């Protein structure tokens, strides 16, 4: 049946790409309230497509945010494993729009890649899984494993709705493993399997000083400037080598085992690749850890945005009344987001001078997750990558976060397999996001091999 499924998929590349275009054309930006109807439309599009290809009980289930698309195919029998497939149909905002070469919701193919918001993160990867299922059902009338799908609409904006959904629907979502296609390759032709994801904690810090903006000539030198206070706080978060100064921040960090450090040292990630990806020439951060160790195996504390004072053209001589900044901390194994946020809050408040008021508004977070690499599911992913790309995947710790995976692991107690197909320069979250067609088509085949390998085929 596998050979027939692969043949069917190859014969329908054009149709599958056209269907991807349909989904990519829907501006399902979950963070913007004016796109709520578009998120609903994307969910309904997926429900209709899943129903058409033979997935049972496909429906859009309500949450406190945008709907979760659920569907199932459970006819492989009790002896077959059940795979919970996760993805998301929501996308990031498109700003700055002027940097896009083509409109973000008018998909365009050029130089062998489809360009659109959501092309790689995550509509393209959701669709390659759906089309893999369609090819197997169309070619053989069955799947080698039982399947449940959980495709959310809040991944890019708010982890709470899906976390609540998972807790409330544990029986519905019961499975033997989770398959996540929302990650990527180390480089073209170099697949990798992140066996962990970092957790997340965040907050907005608001500094208030005078009751209104003040004339800097009349009051300068007598009022503590909120922007200056904020700058002092930000500067105090790290030492000159990139170590985080928050007291106790590293206390629970799980040390890298010698074999992990050896494995990460073997990952081909030259300085030149990092320079090309970032546009920066000189790395910064904890010097006792390699670049690969810093990205994934070490926690961070970053400023994501800052505001305060006059931002327009020209000058305006004021002392601003307020200033603010948004912060996130990426957390690694054994760190708790609530504990980390409390330590961040205590430290920031300890730095605040008495002349200003500090308000700290916490943002939704999530714990880190980790899956042992010797599980049957991860070994099936290894086999799928090797079969399709002819190269074994590299194991590494993932630098990003997929918030719901911590909830899934804690509530369902099942391994998580990250079988992703994006490339480092695909531009997820950035202007001109794109997904290479070769990755899209080969990704379908890898998913089919994965499912058959799980069944023992």
Buried (B, 14 or more C-beta within 10 A) or exposed (E): BBEEBBEBBEEBBEEBBEBBBEBBBBBBBBEBEEBBEBBBBBBBBBBEBBBEBBBEEBBBBEBEBBBBBBBBBBEBEEEBBBBBBBBBBBBBBBEEEEEBEEBBBEBBEEEEBBBBBBBBBBBBBBBBBBBBBBBBBBBBEBBBBBBBBBBBBBBBBBBBBBBBBBEEBEEBBEBBBBBBBBBBBBBEEBBBBBBBBBBBBBBBBBBBBBEEBBEBEEBEEEBBBBBBBBBBBBEBBBEEEBBBEBEEBBEBBBEBEEEBBEBBEEBEBEEEBBEEEEEEEEBEBBEEBBBBBBBBBBBBBEBEEBBBBEEEEEEEEBBBBBBBBBBBBBBBBBBBBEBBBBBBBEBBEEBBEEEBEBEBEBBBBBBBBBBEBEBBBBBBBBBBBBBBBEEBBBBBBBBBBBBBBBBBBEBBEBBBBBBBBBBBBBBBEBBBBBBBBBBBBBBBBBBBBBBBBBBEE
